Amino acid sequence: MRVYYKGTYTYKILNAIQAQMKDFFSTLGEMVLFGLEFFKGLKNKPTTLKEVLFQSARFGISSLPITLSIVGMTSIIVAMQVAGEMVKQGGGNYVGMLVAILTVREEGVIMAGFAIISMIGSSLASEIATMKVSEQIDAIQVLKVNPIHYLFTPRIIAGTIMMPMVVIVASLFGIIGAAIASNIVSGLTYKAYFDSVWFGLHIHDIKVCIMKSISFGFAITLISCSCGMMAKDGAKGVGLATTKAVVWSFVAIVILDLIFAAACFY
């Protein structure tokens, strides 16, 4: 009877769910431990300024073109959809406010996060995963160097510092691009648009945007590095680690965004 039960689809489905739950909690636990080890090592100054600056240039400058493109195009699309109808209904003075609030509160930081994950997060995960499966990390440990402090710390610091800067530049680019699109689509003047932005956007929105981007930068880099560190089984493991890093990062920033929305705007 037991042999028959193991051959059923019910058993296979339950077994797959159990395996996924086990993998989820083990991965989450490893990430927490890596995060604690990162904070533990900060007091010992485990990295150099040169390495932090190198990772910051990689995180900020290298990712800026794709981030500006995604955030800018999204804001322009929103302005094209909204401006024409609002001007027809006599609400042209609210177009800039709506676009600015949407960009600063949600769209700018979310789209920038997606761009960073796709370009930088996957790169971090594959880089560390390759080092792990090729036993380079084992060699680092043989030299009595903590791989968490040596590999994680400069990347996490750079991501946490640079993410707000990338988001601010991208959001500003999106708001300006939306102004141009609104003028072309509906004839809305730039003065009316930016007056609406000035009166509708509050300092609270900017503060929340910066805090959110800091948490996004920390989460993306920690998750990407952690998934890379947990890689195994050669080239296949590198691919799986990269995929896991991207998926976990996407889910993490959506959950963090929900938490910020509930805490700051509800």
C-alpha positions in Angstrom: 0.0 0.0 0.0 2.8 2.4 0.9 4.6 1.6 -2.4 1.4 2.3 -4.3 0.9 5.6 -2.5 4.4 6.8 -3.4 3.6 6.3 -7.0 0.5 8.6 -6.9 0.4 12.2 -8.1 -0.7 13.3 -4.7 2.4 12.0 -3.1 4.6 13.6 -5.8 2.9 17.0 -5.5 3.2 16.9 -1.7 6.8 15.8 -1.9 7.6 18.7 -4.3 5.9 21.2 -2.0 7.8 19.9 0.9 11.1 20.2 -1.0 10.3 23.7 -2.1 9.4 24.8 1.5 12.6 23.2 2.8 14.6 25.1 0.2 12.8 28.3 0.9 13.5 28.3 4.7 17.1 27.0 4.3 17.8 29.8 1.8 16.1 32.4 4.0 18.1 31.2 7.0 21.4 31.3 5.1 20.7 34.9 4.0 19.9 36.0 7.6 23.2 34.4 8.8 25.1 36.1 6.0 23.5 39.4 6.9 24.4 39.0 10.5 28.0 38.2 9.6 28.1 41.3 7.4 27.0 43.6 10.3 29.4 41.8 12.7 32.3 42.5 10.4 31.6 46.2 9.9 33.3 47.2 13.2 36.5 45.7 12.0 36.7 47.7 8.8 37.1 44.5 6.7 37.3 46.2 3.3 39.1 49.1 1.6 37.8 52.3 0.3 39.2 51.5 -3.2 37.1 48.3 -3.4 34.0 50.2 -2.2 34.5 52.9 -4.9 35.1 50.2 -7.6 31.8 48.5 -6.7 30.0 51.8 -6.4 31.1 52.8 -9.9 29.9 49.4 -11.1 26.6 49.6 -9.3 25.8 53.2 -10.1 27.5 54.3 -13.3 27.3 51.1 -15.2 23.6 50.6 -14.5 22.6 54.2 -15.0 21.8 54.0 -18.8 19.4 51.1 -18.5 17.9 52.5 -15.4 17.3 55.9 -17.0 15.8 54.2 -20.0 13.3 52.1 -18.1 12.2 54.8 -15.6 12.1 57.5 -18.3 10.1 55.4 -20.8 7.6 54.3 -18.1 7.0 57.9 -16.9 6.6 59.1 -20.5 4.1 56.3 -21.2 2.1 57.3 -18.1 2.1 61.0 -19.1 1.0 60.1 -22.6 -1.9 58.1 -21.3 -3.0 60.6 -18.6 -2.2 64.1 -19.9 -4.5 64.2 -23.0 -7.6 63.0 -21.1 -6.9 65.2 -18.0 -6.5 68.3 -20.2 -9.8 67.5 -22.0 -11.5 67.2 -18.6 -10.0 70.5 -17.3 -7.5 68.8 -15.0 -4.3 69.8 -16.7 -3.0 71.5 -13.6 -2.9 68.1 -11.9 -0.9 66.1 -14.5 2.6 67.1 -13.1 1.5 66.3 -9.6 0.2 62.8 -10.5 3.2 61.9 -12.5 5.6 63.2 -9.9 3.9 61.4 -7.0 3.7 58.1 -9.0 7.4 58.4 -10.1 8.8 59.3 -6.7 6.6 57.1 -4.5 6.5 53.9 -6.6 7.4 53.8 -10.3 10.9 55.3 -10.1 12.2 53.2 -7.2 10.5 50.0 -8.3 11.6 50.2 -12.0 15.1 51.2 -10.9 15.2 48.2 -8.6 14.1 45.9 -11.4 16.8 47.3 -13.7 19.5 47.0 -11.0 18.4 43.4 -10.3 18.5 42.4 -14.0 21.9 44.0 -14.6 23.9 44.1 -11.4 22.2 41.6 -9.1 22.5 38.8 -11.6 26.1 39.8 -12.2 27.0 39.7 -8.5 25.3 36.3 -8.1 27.0 34.7 -11.1 30.4 36.2 -10.1 30.4 34.8 -6.6 28.8 31.5 -7.7 31.6 31.0 -10.2 34.1 31.6 -7.4 32.3 29.2 -5.2 32.1 26.3 -7.7 35.7 26.8 -8.9 36.9 26.6 -5.2 38.3 30.2 -5.2 36.3 30.9 -2.0 37.9 27.8 -0.4 41.3 29.2 -1.3 40.3 32.5 0.4 39.3 30.7 3.5 42.6 28.8 3.5 44.3 32.2 3.6 42.3 32.9 6.8 40.3 35.6 5.1 36.6 35.8 5.9 34.9 35.5 2.4 31.8 37.3 3.8 33.8 40.3 4.8 36.0 40.2 1.7 33.3 39.7 -0.9 30.0 40.8 0.6 31.0 43.9 2.5 32.2 46.2 -0.4 29.3 45.1 -2.6 26.6 45.6 0.0 28.0 49.0 1.1 28.2 50.2 -2.5 24.7 49.0 -3.3 23.2 50.6 -0.2 24.9 53.9 -0.9 24.5 54.1 -4.7 20.9 52.9 -5.0 19.4 56.2 -3.6 21.5 58.2 -6.0 20.5 56.1 -9.0 16.8 56.4 -8.0 17.0 60.2 -7.5 18.6 60.7 -10.9 16.2 58.3 -12.6 13.1 59.8 -11.0 14.2 63.3 -12.0 14.8 62.1 -15.6 11.4 60.5 -15.6 9.6 63.6 -14.4 11.4 65.8 -17.0 10.6 63.2 -19.8 7.0 63.2 -18.7 6.9 67.0 -19.0 8.1 66.9 -22.6 5.6 64.1 -23.4 2.7 66.0 -21.8 3.5 69.1 -23.8 3.7 67.2 -27.1 0.5 65.1 -26.5 -1.8 67.7 -24.9 -0.1 71.1 -25.3 0.3 71.4 -21.5 2.8 74.2 -20.8 5.9 73.4 -18.9 5.1 76.1 -16.3 1.7 74.5 -15.5 3.4 71.1 -15.3 6.2 72.0 -13.0 4.0 74.3 -10.9 1.8 71.2 -10.3 4.9 69.1 -9.4 6.0 71.8 -7.0 2.7 72.0 -5.2 1.9 68.3 -5.3 5.2 66.7 -4.3 6.1 66.9 -0.6 9.3 66.3 1.3 7.7 63.3 3.0 7.5 61.6 -0.4 11.2 62.2 -1.1 12.2 60.9 2.3 10.2 57.7 1.9 11.7 57.3 -1.6 15.2 57.6 -0.2 14.6 55.2 2.7 13.0 52.7 0.3 15.8 52.9 -2.1 18.4 52.3 0.7 16.5 49.2 1.8 16.2 48.0 -1.8 19.9 48.4 -2.4 20.8 46.5 0.7 18.3 43.7 0.0 19.4 43.3 -3.7 23.1 43.0 -2.9 22.7 40.8 0.1 20.4 38.4 -1.7 22.5 38.3 -4.8 25.7 37.7 -2.9 24.0 35.1 -0.7 22.6 33.1 -3.6 26.0 33.1 -5.2 27.7 31.9 -2.1 25.2 29.0 -1.8 25.9 27.8 -5.4 27.1 24.2 -6.0 27.2 21.5 -8.8 29.4 23.4 -11.3 28.1 25.4 -14.2 24.5 24.3 -13.6 24.7 25.6 -10.1 25.9 29.0 -11.3 22.8 29.3 -13.5 20.5 28.2 -10.7 22.1 30.6 -8.2 21.7 33.5 -10.7 18.1 32.6 -11.3 17.4 32.3 -7.6 19.0 35.7 -6.9 16.9 37.4 -9.5 13.6 35.8 -8.3 14.3 36.4 -4.6 15.3 40.0 -5.3 12.1 40.7 -7.2 10.0 39.2 -4.5 12.0 41.0 -1.7 11.6 44.5 -3.2 7.9 44.0 -3.8 7.4 42.9 -0.2 9.5 45.8 1.1 7.5 48.2 -1.1 4.3 46.9 0.4 5.7 47.4 3.9 6.7 51.0 3.2 3.3 51.7 1.5 1.4 50.4 4.6 3.7 52.2 7.1 4.1 55.6 5.4 1.0 56.2 3.2 -1.8 54.2 4.7 
